Amino acid sequence: MINKNFEKTCIEFLKKFHQDYSYMNPHWKKIESSIPEISLSENLDKIVMDLNKKDKTKYLNKNFDRNLANDIISEKYELYDEQTASSFKFLRIKKILENYLKQLEYLDWSPQMVSARHYYYANLLKKYLLKNGKNEMSKIRVLEIGGGTGQLVIFLRKFFDIDYVNIDFAGMLVLNAFENRNISNTQFVYNIKDYKNIFKNNSSRYIIPKVFLENIEAFKHFDVYLNCHSLMEMDKKVRNKYILASNKVLKRKGLFFNVNWEQFMTNIDGTVYNNNPLMYPYPLNFERLYVSEDRIHSYMRKYGNYKKMGVLGFVSILIKSYEVLTITKKIKFFY
């Protein structure tokens, strides 16, 4: 049963963007499940299903099935394609498969390839947060660019009390809020005046890219700046704005965690460029803690026929090693 106040809040948020293509991802303008084409007179369940109906935006989880989980534990993968089966096999190798399934049961999510990947990433990020001085159930602030339905952060909430800010297009923000509706306290921020840069326990705040990019200075002192599989889909200039924003957003010793693939990408103006994660223009005061080919992606390519002839994936974890304070254009302090 969906809370009526939550339903009203989501629909009112979407109405701000209805029939307005200027707030859409420019690469998604031909997708029929975008906000301008859906009816907002329906209930939220129907609206969410309409937002989620296209292959490119089919994100929402189905309900947990104990029989399917038992089949996975018994290595019976007949109901799964090669890609999905290989993601479960990888979690078994990493000895985190059973914990993954227990977490899915708690969340009432059916096992799938995307959640398997994000569970692996969440455990990797947890490892480096603990190395970086955090303790389990520490309060941490996470700002994610293009969070989809927020699966990585949902898994991370098992270990930490998280104040989560997600920057994404409006339709995806509503899908994220819908998936998180019983997990965290939600708030849609349409006007920067409504954003408070303070820690909020077990929260999810949703902001469109325009508001973030025009007010980067308002977002400070985050512990984690996060991106999975969306920097690789961006116009180069927009991508670089997000990468450089990490320096403003993160506190000293904060972590920039990103997982992206090397691929050729089309800019908004139609030109093509090689969007290689190893060549991202990170701020100079960031130090690399971990850079590796994405191991679950590599395993799926090798054993699951996943993008077999496609691109390489990389995981990068960087730490903001010191602050740079500019007094004038010629004078800078490093501390």
Secondary structure, 3 states (H helix, E strand, C coil): CCCHHHHHHHHHHHHCCCCCHHHCCHHHCCCCCCHHHCCCCCCHHHHHHHHCCCHHHCCCCCCCCHHHHHHHHCCCCCCCCHHHHHHHHHHHHCCCHHHHHHHHHHHCCCCCHHHHHHHHHHHHHHHHHHHCCCCCCCEEEEEEECCCCCHHHHHHCCCCEEEEEEECCHHHHHHHHHHHCCCCEEEEECCHHHCCCCCCCCEEEEECHHHHHCCHHHCCCEEEEEEECCHHHCCHHHHHHHHHHHHHHEEEEEEEEEEEECEEEECCCCCEEEECHHHCCCCCCEEEEEEEECHHHHHHHHHCCCCCCCCCEEEEEEEECCCEEECCCCCEEEC
